[in-house]
Amino acid sequence: MSIRRIEPGRRMSAAVVHGGTAYLAGQVGEPGDDVSAQTKTVLAHIDRLLAEAGTDKSKLLQATIWLADMKDFGAMNAVWDSWVDPANPPARATGESKLAGPEYLVEIIVIAAV
């Protein structure tokens, strides 16, 4: 089976497609934005990468969401709920973690069928 790397860099690829599955790297928003704006940006990045992989959010299998502070859970969920395909929601986990820097409030990682 072939492996296709999307936006490969020295350290990582933005996505990898293998065996009918697309694995996306963690996506973050614009530093300085609030969690709602960062979540919207993250989901736009995810839409773009899924399209490049030949799939879309209706084929999400799993999502892992990291928040810098769980106090932002409701605001992030409001954006997520308006974006996710309600007929095809993925398995999902959300946790609190230190992210790459204090300017990042949310990071989302997804896996999707192609």
Helices and strands as residue ranges (DSSP letters): E 3-8, E 13-18, E 21-24, E 27-28, H 35-53, G 57-59, E 60-67, G 70-72, H 73-83, E 91-96, E 106-113
